[in-house]
Amino acid sequence: MKTEQAIADVELRHGGKVVKRKSLVDTGASRSVISKGLSEELNVFTPLKKHYALRTADREGKLKITGFSNIDDVIFQGVEVPGGARFEVGENLREGVDLIIGRPEIDAWDVIFTPEGPKPRKVPIEFEIL
């Protein structure tokens, strides 16, 4: 898969603030992660009492998770995600990356990968409880 096929336009809205970012959509990520800077910009940073680490694909890579952020409204590739989303807050994401959409959201939003990039399989996005 080419890099551009794993990049999505994401708009985050919370408390009257709106930010638009390119997001990495990573099927190997066990969590969805937002940078601490972006979390603070949206004023949604909630600290964890106990920090933890997520392993990354780098041999020695560890991502320090220090909190979480609940975002009211998420627009993924122009499609509203019902109920918004929760992201883990990573303090040491690589430069130029503010948002990673991981496996839980890929599955929940039923994201497929196309030559033009990731997109929801069905619009509007619907959730099911089976």
DSSP file (Angstrom, degrees, kcal/mol; ACC not computed):
  #  RESIDUE AA STRUCTURE BP1 BP2  ACC     N-H-->O    O-->H-N    N-H-->O    O-->H-N    TCO  KAPPA ALPHA  PHI   PSI    X-CA   Y-CA   Z-CA
    1    1 A M              0   0    0      0, 0.0     2,-0.1     0, 0.0     5,-0.0   0.000 360.0 360.0 360.0 134.9    0.0    0.0    0.0
    2    2 A K    >   -     0   0    0      1,-0.1     3,-1.5   113,-0.0     4,-0.4  -0.472 360.0-114.7 -76.5 151.1    1.3    3.4   -0.9
    3    3 A T  G >  S+     0   0    0      1,-0.3     3,-2.1     2,-0.2    -1,-0.1   0.887 115.3  57.3 -53.8 -43.7    1.6    6.0    1.9
    4    4 A E  G >  S+     0   0    0      1,-0.3     3,-0.8     2,-0.2    -1,-0.3   0.716  97.8  62.8 -64.7 -18.8   -1.1    8.3    0.3
    5    5 A Q  G <  S+     0   0    0     -3,-1.5    -1,-0.3     1,-0.2   109,-0.2   0.569 103.9  48.8 -79.8  -8.1   -3.5    5.3    0.5
    6    6 A A  G <  S+     0   0    0     -3,-2.1    19,-3.4    -4,-0.4     2,-0.4   0.173  92.6  93.9-114.5  15.1   -3.2    5.4    4.3
    7    7 A I  E <   -A   24   0A   0     -3,-0.8     2,-0.3    17,-0.2    17,-0.2  -0.922  52.1-176.4-112.3 133.5   -3.8    9.1    4.8
    8    8 A A  E     -A   23   0A   0     15,-2.5    15,-3.0    -2,-0.4     2,-0.5  -0.937  29.2-118.0-129.0 150.1   -7.2   10.5    5.5
    9    9 A D  E     -A   22   0A   0     -2,-0.3    68,-3.2    13,-0.2     2,-0.4  -0.766  38.2-177.1 -83.0 126.5   -8.7   14.0    6.0
   10   10 A V  E     -AB  21  76A   0     11,-2.9    11,-2.9    -2,-0.5     2,-0.5  -0.991  15.1-162.8-130.0 134.6  -10.1   14.3    9.5
   11   11 A E  E     -AB  20  75A   0     64,-2.4    64,-2.8    -2,-0.4     2,-0.5  -0.971   8.1-163.0-115.1 129.8  -11.9   17.3   11.0
   12   12 A L  E     -AB  19  74A   0      7,-2.9     7,-2.5    -2,-0.5     2,-0.4  -0.948   6.2-173.7-114.7 131.6  -12.2   17.4   14.8
   13   13 A R  E     +AB  18  73A   0     60,-2.7    60,-2.3    -2,-0.5     2,-0.3  -0.988  13.6 154.2-127.5 130.5  -14.8   19.7   16.5
   14   14 A H  E >   -A   17   0A   0      3,-2.4     3,-2.3    -2,-0.4    -2,-0.0  -0.913  66.9 -12.6-157.0 128.4  -15.1   20.3   20.2
   15   15 A G  T 3  S-     0   0    0     -2,-0.3     3,-0.1     1,-0.3    -2,-0.0   0.829 128.3 -48.3  55.0  37.5  -16.5   23.2   22.2
   16   16 A G  T 3  S+     0   0    0      1,-0.3     2,-0.3     0, 0.0    -1,-0.3   0.328 114.2 116.1  86.4  -9.0  -16.7   25.6   19.2
   17   17 A K  E <   -A   14   0A   0     -3,-2.3    -3,-2.4    25,-0.2     2,-0.4  -0.743  43.8-168.9 -94.2 143.6  -13.1   24.8   18.0
   18   18 A V  E     +A   13   0A   0     -2,-0.3     2,-0.4    -5,-0.2    -5,-0.2  -0.998   6.9 177.0-133.1 129.0  -12.5   23.1   14.7
   19   19 A V  E     -A   12   0A   0     -7,-2.5    -7,-2.9    -2,-0.4     2,-0.4  -0.988  13.8-155.0-130.6 144.6   -9.3   21.7   13.4
   20   20 A K  E     +A   11   0A   0     -2,-0.4     2,-0.3    -9,-0.2    -9,-0.2  -0.967  23.2 164.7-118.0 133.9   -8.5   19.8   10.2
   21   21 A R  E     -A   10   0A   0    -11,-2.9   -11,-2.9    -2,-0.4     2,-0.4  -0.963  40.5-114.3-142.6 157.8   -5.7   17.4    9.9
   22   22 A K  E     -A    9   0A   0     -2,-0.3    76,-0.5   -13,-0.2     2,-0.4  -0.818  40.7-158.0 -85.9 134.7   -4.3   14.7    7.8
   23   23 A S  E     -A    8   0A   0    -15,-3.0   -15,-2.5    -2,-0.4     2,-0.5  -0.922  16.7-127.4-120.3 143.0   -4.4   11.4    9.7
   24   24 A L  E     -Ac   7 100A   0     75,-2.1    77,-3.0    -2,-0.4     2,-0.7  -0.771  19.2-151.6 -82.3 127.2   -2.5    8.2    9.4
   25   25 A V  E     - c   0 101A   0    -19,-3.4     2,-0.6    -2,-0.5    77,-0.2  -0.905  20.2-174.3-103.0 109.0   -4.9    5.3    9.2
   26   26 A D    >   -     0   0    0     75,-2.5     3,-1.7    -2,-0.7    77,-0.3  -0.893  24.4-169.1-119.2 106.1   -2.9    2.4   10.6
   27   27 A T  T 3  S+     0   0    0     -2,-0.6    -1,-0.1     1,-0.3    75,-0.1   0.683  91.9  56.7 -66.0 -17.0   -4.2   -1.2   10.6
   28   28 A G  T 3  S+     0   0    0     74,-0.0     2,-0.5    75,-0.0    -1,-0.3   0.486  83.1 101.0 -91.7  -3.6   -1.4   -2.2   12.9
   29   29 A A    <   -     0   0    0     -3,-1.7    74,-3.3    72,-0.2    27,-0.1  -0.719  56.4-160.8 -87.6 125.2   -2.2    0.3   15.6
   30   30 A S  S    S+     0   0    0     -2,-0.5     2,-0.3    72,-0.2    -1,-0.1   0.604  77.5  30.8 -79.5 -10.8   -4.1   -1.2   18.5
   31   31 A R  S    S-     0   0    0     72,-0.1     2,-0.5    73,-0.1    72,-0.2  -0.943  80.3-116.9-139.2 159.4   -5.3    2.3   19.6
   32   32 A S        -     0   0    0     -2,-0.3    56,-2.8    54,-0.2     2,-0.4  -0.874  39.2-163.0 -97.0 136.0   -6.2    5.6   18.0
   33   33 A V  E     -eD  88 100A   0     67,-1.7    67,-2.9    -2,-0.5     2,-0.4  -0.947  16.6-166.9-130.8 139.7   -3.8    8.3   19.2
   34   34 A I  E     -eD  89  99A   0     54,-2.9    56,-2.4    -2,-0.4    65,-0.2  -0.923  33.6-107.5-117.9 146.9   -3.9   12.1   19.2
   35   35 A S  E  >  -e   90   0A   0     63,-2.5     4,-2.4    -2,-0.4    56,-0.2  -0.393  24.0-122.4 -70.4 152.6   -0.8   14.3   19.9
   36   36 A K  H  > S+     0   0    0     54,-1.4     4,-2.6     1,-0.2     5,-0.2   0.888 112.3  55.9 -62.1 -38.1   -0.8   16.1   23.2
   37   37 A G  H  > S+     0   0    0      2,-0.2     4,-2.2     1,-0.2    -1,-0.2   0.924 110.0  43.1 -61.3 -45.4   -0.4   19.4   21.4
   38   38 A L  H  > S+     0   0    0      2,-0.2     4,-1.9     1,-0.2    -1,-0.2   0.891 112.7  53.9 -68.4 -38.9   -3.6   18.9   19.3
   39   39 A S  H  <>S+     0   0    0     -4,-2.4     5,-2.5     1,-0.2     6,-0.5   0.913 111.9  44.6 -59.8 -43.5   -5.5   17.6   22.3
   40   40 A E  H ><5S+     0   0    0     -4,-2.6     3,-0.8     3,-0.2    -1,-0.2   0.865 107.7  58.3 -70.2 -35.9   -4.6   20.8   24.2
   41   41 A E  H 3<5S+     0   0    0     -4,-2.2    -1,-0.2     1,-0.3    -2,-0.2   0.884 111.5  42.1 -59.1 -38.4   -5.4   22.9   21.2
   42   42 A L  T 3<5S-     0   0    0     -4,-1.9    -1,-0.3    -5,-0.1    -2,-0.2   0.509 111.4-126.2 -84.8  -5.4   -8.9   21.5   21.3
   43   43 A N  T < 5S+     0   0    0     -3,-0.8    -3,-0.2    -4,-0.4    -2,-0.1   0.907  77.5 115.7  60.8  45.1   -9.0   21.8   25.2
   44   44 A V      < +     0   0    0     -5,-2.5    26,-0.5    -6,-0.1     2,-0.4   0.242  29.7 132.8-125.5  10.7   -9.9   18.1   25.6
   45   45 A F  E     -F   69   0A   0     -6,-0.5    24,-0.2    24,-0.1    -9,-0.0  -0.517  28.9-177.7 -71.8 124.2   -6.8   16.6   27.4
   46   46 A T  E     -F   68   0A   0     22,-2.2    22,-2.3    -2,-0.4    43,-0.2  -0.980  22.8-134.1-119.7 115.9   -7.7   14.5   30.3
   47   47 A P  E     -F   67   0A   0      0, 0.0     2,-0.3     0, 0.0    20,-0.3  -0.350  10.7-130.7 -72.6 149.1   -4.6   13.2   32.2
   48   48 A L  E     -     0   0A   0     18,-2.7     3,-0.2     1,-0.1     4,-0.0  -0.721   8.0-137.9 -90.1 146.5   -4.2    9.6   33.3
   49   49 A K  E    S+     0   0A   0     -2,-0.3     2,-0.5     1,-0.2    -1,-0.1   0.870  98.2  35.9 -69.2 -36.3   -3.2    8.8   36.8
   50   50 A K  E    S-     0   0A   0     -3,-0.0    -1,-0.2     2,-0.0     2,-0.1  -0.971  82.2-147.7-121.3 118.7   -0.9    6.1   35.5
   51   51 A H  E     -     0   0A   0     -2,-0.5     2,-0.3    -3,-0.2    15,-0.2  -0.408  19.2-174.3 -75.0 157.8    1.0    6.6   32.2
   52   52 A Y  E     -F   65   0A   0     13,-1.9    13,-3.3    -2,-0.1     2,-0.4  -0.918  17.4-119.3-145.7 173.6    1.7    3.6   30.0
   53   53 A A  E     -F   64   0A   0     -2,-0.3     2,-0.4    11,-0.2    11,-0.2  -0.912   9.0-154.2-121.3 144.3    3.5    2.8   26.8
   54   54 A L  E     -F   63   0A   0      9,-2.2     9,-3.4    -2,-0.4     2,-0.1  -0.956  26.6-122.8-110.2 134.9    2.4    1.5   23.4
   55   55 A R  E     -F   62   0A   0     -2,-0.4     7,-0.2     7,-0.2     2,-0.2  -0.487  27.6-155.9 -72.9 147.0    5.0   -0.3   21.3
   56   56 A T        -     0   0    0      5,-1.8     5,-0.2     2,-0.3    -1,-0.0  -0.669  33.3 -97.7-115.5 174.9    5.6    1.0   17.9
   57   57 A A  S    S+     0   0    0     -2,-0.2     2,-0.0     3,-0.1    -2,-0.0   0.740  96.2  97.3 -67.2 -22.6    6.9   -0.6   14.7
   58   58 A D  S >  S-     0   0    0      1,-0.1     3,-0.8     2,-0.1    -2,-0.3  -0.386  87.8-118.3 -64.5 146.8   10.4    0.8   15.4
   59   59 A R  T 3  S+     0   0    0      1,-0.3    -1,-0.1    -4,-0.1    -3,-0.0   0.895 112.5  20.8 -54.8 -44.3   12.7   -1.7   17.1
   60   60 A E  T 3  S+     0   0    0     -5,-0.0    -1,-0.3     2,-0.0     2,-0.2   0.246  97.0 133.1-108.6  12.2   13.1    0.4   20.2
   61   61 A G    <   +     0   0    0     -3,-0.8    -5,-1.8    -5,-0.2     2,-0.4  -0.441  23.7 169.0 -76.7 133.8   10.0    2.6   19.8
   62   62 A K  E     -F   55   0A   0     -7,-0.2     2,-0.6    -2,-0.2    -7,-0.2  -0.994  23.7-145.2-138.5 135.5    7.6    3.2   22.6
   63   63 A L  E     -F   54   0A   0     -9,-3.4    -9,-2.2    -2,-0.4     2,-0.6  -0.894  18.4-135.6-102.6 122.0    4.8    5.8   22.5
   64   64 A K  E     -F   53   0A   0     -2,-0.6    27,-2.4   -11,-0.2     2,-0.6  -0.678  16.1-159.4 -82.7 116.9    4.2    7.4   25.9
   65   65 A I  E     +FG  52  90A   0    -13,-3.3   -13,-1.9    -2,-0.6    25,-0.2  -0.872  22.0 162.9-100.1 119.9    0.4    7.6   26.7
   66   66 A T  E     -     0   0A   0     23,-2.0   -18,-2.7    -2,-0.6     2,-0.3   0.435  60.0 -21.6-117.5  -4.1   -0.3   10.3   29.3
   67   67 A G  E     -FG  47  89A   0     22,-0.8    22,-2.8   -20,-0.3     2,-0.3  -0.949  59.8-106.5-175.8-166.7   -4.1   10.8   28.9
   68   68 A F  E     -FG  46  88A   0    -22,-2.3   -22,-2.2    -2,-0.3     2,-0.4  -0.950  14.7-147.6-143.4 164.1   -7.1   10.6   26.7
   69   69 A S  E     -FG  45  87A   0     18,-2.7    18,-2.8    -2,-0.3     2,-0.6  -0.985   2.9-155.7-138.5 124.7   -9.3   12.9   24.7
   70   70 A N  E     - G   0  86A   0    -26,-0.5     2,-0.5    -2,-0.4    16,-0.2  -0.901  17.4-158.8 -97.6 120.1  -13.0   12.6   24.0
   71   71 A I  E     - G   0  85A   0     14,-3.3    14,-1.7    -2,-0.6   -57,-0.1  -0.875  10.3-150.4-104.7 127.6  -13.9   14.6   20.9
   72   72 A D  S    S+     0   0    0     -2,-0.5     2,-0.4   -59,-0.3   -58,-0.2   0.944  80.8  22.0 -60.9 -52.0  -17.5   15.6   20.3
   73   73 A D  E     -B   13   0A   0    -60,-2.3   -60,-2.7    11,-0.1     2,-0.4  -0.975  62.3-177.6-128.8 128.8  -17.6   15.6   16.6
   74   74 A V  E     -BH  12  81A   0      7,-0.6     7,-2.9    -2,-0.4     2,-0.6  -0.992   7.5-165.5-124.2 128.8  -15.3   13.7   14.2
   75   75 A I  E     -BH  11  80A   0    -64,-2.8   -64,-2.4    -2,-0.4     2,-0.6  -0.959   9.5-166.6-114.0 112.1  -15.6   14.0   10.4
   76   76 A F  E >  S-BH  10  79A   0      3,-2.9     3,-1.7    -2,-0.6   -66,-0.2  -0.890  72.9 -23.5-105.8 114.4  -13.6   11.2    8.6
   77   77 A Q  T 3  S-     0   0    0    -68,-3.2    -1,-0.2    -2,-0.6   -67,-0.1   0.872 129.5 -48.7  52.1  40.6  -13.1   11.8    4.9
   78   78 A G  T 3  S+     0   0    0    -69,-0.3     2,-0.5     1,-0.2    -1,-0.3   0.491 118.1 112.1  83.2   3.6  -16.2   14.1    4.8
   79   79 A V  E <   -H   76   0A   0     -3,-1.7    -3,-2.9    45,-0.0    -1,-0.2  -0.942  67.2-124.7-116.4 127.5  -18.4   11.6    6.7
   80   80 A E  E     -H   75   0A   0     -2,-0.5    45,-0.6    -5,-0.2    -5,-0.2  -0.470  16.0-140.2 -70.5 135.9  -19.6   12.3   10.3
   81   81 A V  E >   -H   74   0A   0     -7,-2.9     3,-1.8    -2,-0.2    -7,-0.6  -0.876  25.9-121.0 -95.2 115.5  -18.8    9.7   12.9
   82   82 A P  T 3  S+     0   0    0      0, 0.0    -9,-0.1     0, 0.0    44,-0.0  -0.319  92.2   9.6 -59.0 132.4  -21.9    9.3   15.2
   83   83 A G  T 3  S-     0   0    0    -11,-0.1   -10,-0.1     2,-0.0   -12,-0.1   0.480 106.0-111.7  81.6   2.0  -21.0   10.0   18.8
   84   84 A G    <   -     0   0    0     -3,-1.8     2,-0.3   -10,-0.2   -12,-0.2  -0.361  42.4 -90.5  70.3-152.0  -17.6   11.4   18.2
   85   85 A A  E     - G   0  71A   0    -14,-1.7   -14,-3.3    -2,-0.0     2,-0.4  -0.991  14.3-126.8-158.8 160.4  -14.5    9.4   19.3
   86   86 A R  E     - G   0  70A   0     -2,-0.3     2,-0.4   -16,-0.2   -16,-0.2  -0.963  26.7-171.0-114.3 132.6  -12.0    8.8   22.1
   87   87 A F  E     - G   0  69A   0    -18,-2.8   -18,-2.7    -2,-0.4   -54,-0.2  -0.946  23.5-123.9-122.0 142.7   -8.3    9.0   21.4
   88   88 A E  E     -eG  33  68A   0    -56,-2.8   -54,-2.9    -2,-0.4     2,-0.6  -0.589  32.3-123.4 -74.4 147.3   -5.3    8.1   23.6
   89   89 A V  E     -eG  34  67A   0    -22,-2.8   -23,-2.0    -2,-0.2   -22,-0.8  -0.865  25.6-165.6-101.3 119.0   -3.0   11.1   24.0
   90   90 A G  E     -eG  35  65A   0    -56,-2.4   -54,-1.4    -2,-0.6     3,-0.5  -0.882  11.7-165.0-105.4 131.5    0.6   10.4   23.0
   91   91 A E  S    S+     0   0    0    -27,-2.4    -1,-0.1    -2,-0.5   -26,-0.1   0.690  84.8  42.3 -86.5 -18.9    3.4   12.8   24.0
   92   92 A N        +     0   0    0    -28,-0.4    -1,-0.2   -56,-0.0   -30,-0.1  -0.199  69.7 152.4-128.2  44.8    6.0   11.6   21.6
   93   93 A L        -     0   0    0     -3,-0.5     3,-0.1     1,-0.1     4,-0.0  -0.382  58.4 -89.4 -64.4 153.1    4.4   11.0   18.2
   94   94 A R    >   -     0   0    0      1,-0.1     3,-2.0     2,-0.1    -1,-0.1  -0.293  57.1 -80.4 -66.7 153.9    6.8   11.5   15.4
   95   95 A E  T 3  S+     0   0    0      1,-0.3    -1,-0.1    -3,-0.1     3,-0.1  -0.221 117.2  22.5 -55.7 135.7    7.1   15.0   14.0
   96   96 A G  T 3  S+     0   0    0      1,-0.2     2,-0.5    -3,-0.1    -1,-0.3   0.393  98.9 104.8  88.0  -3.1    4.4   15.9   11.5
   97   97 A V    <   +     0   0    0     -3,-2.0    -1,-0.2     1,-0.1     3,-0.1  -0.951  28.1 156.1-114.4 118.5    1.9   13.3   12.9
   98   98 A D        +     0   0    0     -2,-0.5   -63,-2.5   -76,-0.5     2,-0.3   0.552  66.8  32.8-109.9 -14.8   -0.9   14.6   15.1
   99   99 A L  E     - D   0  34A   0    -77,-0.3   -75,-2.1   -65,-0.2     2,-0.5  -0.983  53.2-173.2-151.9 131.4   -3.5   11.9   14.7
  100  100 A I  E     -cD  24  33A   0    -67,-2.9   -67,-1.7    -2,-0.3     2,-0.7  -0.991  14.8-151.8-124.5 123.1   -3.4    8.1   14.1
  101  101 A I  E     -c   25   0A   0    -77,-3.0   -75,-2.5    -2,-0.5   -72,-0.2  -0.859  28.1-166.4 -92.4 117.0   -6.6    6.2   13.4
  102  102 A G    >>  -     0   0    0     -2,-0.7     4,-2.4   -77,-0.2     3,-0.6  -0.276  35.3 -77.1-101.7-175.2   -6.1    2.7   14.7
  103  103 A R  H 3> S+     0   0    0    -74,-3.3     4,-2.7   -77,-0.3     5,-0.3   0.821 120.0  58.8 -53.8 -42.5   -7.8   -0.7   14.5
  104  104 A P  H 3> S+     0   0    0      0, 0.0     4,-2.5     0, 0.0    -1,-0.2   0.930 114.5  37.1 -57.9 -43.7  -10.7   -0.1   16.8
  105  105 A E  H <> S+     0   0    0     -3,-0.6     4,-3.1     2,-0.2     6,-0.2   0.872 113.1  57.3 -75.8 -36.4  -12.0    2.9   14.8
  106  106 A I  H  <>S+     0   0    0     -4,-2.4     5,-2.6     2,-0.2     4,-0.4   0.934 115.1  38.9 -56.6 -45.1  -11.1    1.2   11.4
  107  107 A D  H ><5S+     0   0    0     -4,-2.7     3,-0.8     3,-0.2    -2,-0.2   0.940 118.2  46.8 -70.4 -48.0  -13.3   -1.7   12.4
  108  108 A A  H 3<5S+     0   0    0     -4,-2.5    -2,-0.2    -5,-0.3    -3,-0.2   0.884 117.8  42.1 -64.0 -39.1  -16.1    0.3   14.1
  109  109 A W  T 3<5S-     0   0    0     -4,-3.1    12,-0.4    -5,-0.2    13,-0.3   0.482 107.9-127.5 -86.6  -2.1  -16.3    2.8   11.2
  110  110 A D  T < 5 -     0   0    0     -3,-0.8    11,-2.8    -4,-0.4     2,-0.3   0.938  38.0-171.0  54.1  54.0  -16.0    0.0    8.6
  111  111 A V  E   < -I  120   0B   0     -5,-2.6     2,-0.3     9,-0.2    -1,-0.2  -0.563   8.2-167.4 -78.8 134.6  -13.1    1.7    6.8
  112  112 A I  E     -I  119   0B   0      7,-3.1     7,-2.3    -2,-0.3     2,-0.5  -0.868  19.0-125.1-116.7 156.6  -11.9    0.2    3.6
  113  113 A F  E     +I  118   0B   0     -2,-0.3  -107,-0.1     5,-0.2  -108,-0.1  -0.898  32.6 173.8-106.5 126.3   -8.7    1.1    1.7
  114  114 A T  E >   -I  117   0B   0      3,-1.1     3,-1.7    -2,-0.5     0, 0.0  -0.755  49.5 -99.2-122.1 168.0   -9.0    2.2   -1.9
  115  115 A P  T 3  S+     0   0    0      0, 0.0  -113,-0.0     0, 0.0    -1,-0.0   0.780 126.7  51.8 -58.6 -24.5   -6.4    3.5   -4.4
  116  116 A E  T 3  S-     0   0    0      1,-0.4    -3,-0.0  -111,-0.1     0, 0.0   0.506 126.2 -89.9 -89.1  -5.2   -7.7    7.0   -3.5
  117  117 A G  E <   -I  114   0B   0     -3,-1.7    -3,-1.1  -112,-0.1    -1,-0.4  -0.615  61.8 -34.7 122.6 176.7   -7.3    6.4    0.2
  118  118 A P  E     +I  113   0B   0      0, 0.0    -5,-0.2     0, 0.0    -7,-0.1  -0.383  60.1 162.7 -72.2 148.8   -9.2    5.1    3.2
  119  119 A K  E     -I  112   0B   0     -7,-2.3    -7,-3.1    -2,-0.1     2,-0.1  -0.981  43.9 -88.3-158.6 156.8  -13.0    5.7    3.4
  120  120 A P  E     -I  111   0B   0      0, 0.0    -9,-0.2     0, 0.0   -10,-0.2  -0.461  29.4-138.7 -67.3 141.2  -16.0    4.3    5.2
  121  121 A R  S    S+     0   0    0    -11,-2.8     2,-0.4   -12,-0.4   -10,-0.1   0.899  89.1  34.3 -65.8 -40.6  -17.6    1.4    3.4
  122  122 A K  S    S-     0   0    0    -13,-0.3    -1,-0.1   -12,-0.2     4,-0.1  -0.937  84.4-125.1-120.5 140.7  -21.1    2.7    4.2
  123  123 A V  S    S+     0   0    0     -2,-0.4     2,-0.2     2,-0.1   -44,-0.0  -0.997  96.1  37.4-126.0 124.8  -22.3    6.3    4.4
  124  124 A P  S    S-     0   0    0      0, 0.0     2,-0.3     0, 0.0   -43,-0.1   0.541 101.6-120.7 -72.8 161.9  -23.7    7.3    6.8
  125  125 A I        -     0   0    0    -45,-0.6     2,-0.4    -2,-0.2    -2,-0.1  -0.552  34.9-169.8 -70.0 131.5  -21.6    5.3    9.3
  126  126 A E        -     0   0    0     -2,-0.3     2,-0.3   -18,-0.1    -4,-0.1  -0.969  11.7-145.9-126.1 142.2  -23.8    3.0   11.3
  127  127 A F        -     0   0    0     -2,-0.4     2,-0.4   -18,-0.0   -18,-0.1  -0.801  12.3-156.3-104.8 149.8  -22.9    1.0   14.4
  128  128 A E        -     0   0    0     -2,-0.3     2,-0.6   -20,-0.1    -2,-0.0  -0.960  11.1-156.7-126.1 143.2  -24.3   -2.4   15.2
  129  129 A I              0   0    0     -2,-0.4    -2,-0.0     1,-0.1     0, 0.0  -0.973 360.0 360.0-114.5 114.3  -24.7   -4.3   18.5
  130  130 A L              0   0    0     -2,-0.6    -1,-0.1     0, 0.0     0, 0.0   0.406 360.0 360.0-108.0 360.0  -25.0   -8.0   17.8
